[in-house]
């Protein structure tokens, strides 16, 4: 899996978990002190998020890393 595919998978899974938690992008972005445009880029796989932002997202959504990325190789 190349970098773009990994970013796409992580983004899709963050979006799915955010929706499962019934949060809008705006609400999640506010909770993690991030610009909503940046969160949108992460969810679309267009941006390589800092690990600190990924951890903040996981904490707010109350999910483990495996919920957003599973290494299948």
N, C-alpha and C positions, 0 to 999 in steps of 0.2 A: 504494500500500500504506500503510495507516495504522499508527500506532505499535503498537497491539495485535498486528496481523498480523506486524510485524517482530519483536516480542518473542517471539511464538509460533514463528516460523521459526528464530530464533537458538536458542531453547530446545530445539526438536526436534533441531536439528543438533548442539548440544552433547551432548545425550543419546545420539544415534546415534554420535558420535565417541567418547564415553566408553565405550559398550558395545563398539565396535569395538576399543578399547584394553583391553577386559576389566577395567575398573575399576568398582567399585560406587560409588554416590553417596558413601558414607561414606569410601572410599579417596581419591577425588578431592578431596572437601571437606577431608580431613586434609592432603593434599599442598599445597593452596593456602591453608591456615589459614582456612577458612570453615566456618561452621555448616552442617551437612548440610540443615537446613530451608531455609536461604537458597539453597543450590544447587538444591534441589528446586523452589523458587519460580521460579528462573531457568529451569530446564528446562521448567517448565509455562507459561512466558511470563507469569507473574504479577508478575515483578519486573524492573525496569530496572537491570541490573547496572552497577556502576562499570566504567569502561574498564580500571582496574588489575586488577579481578577477571577480566575477559574475557582480558586479556593473560596473566594467571597460568594460566588454564584452557588457553589456546592453547599455552603453553610446556610444561605438563605433558603435554598430549595430542600435542605436537609437530605442530601443524597451523597452516596459515596462516589469516588472517581469512576468506578466501574459502571455507574449508571450513564455516564456520558462517553466513555471509551472502553471498548473491550478489544484487546489485542488478539486477533484471530490468526495471526501468522505463526 
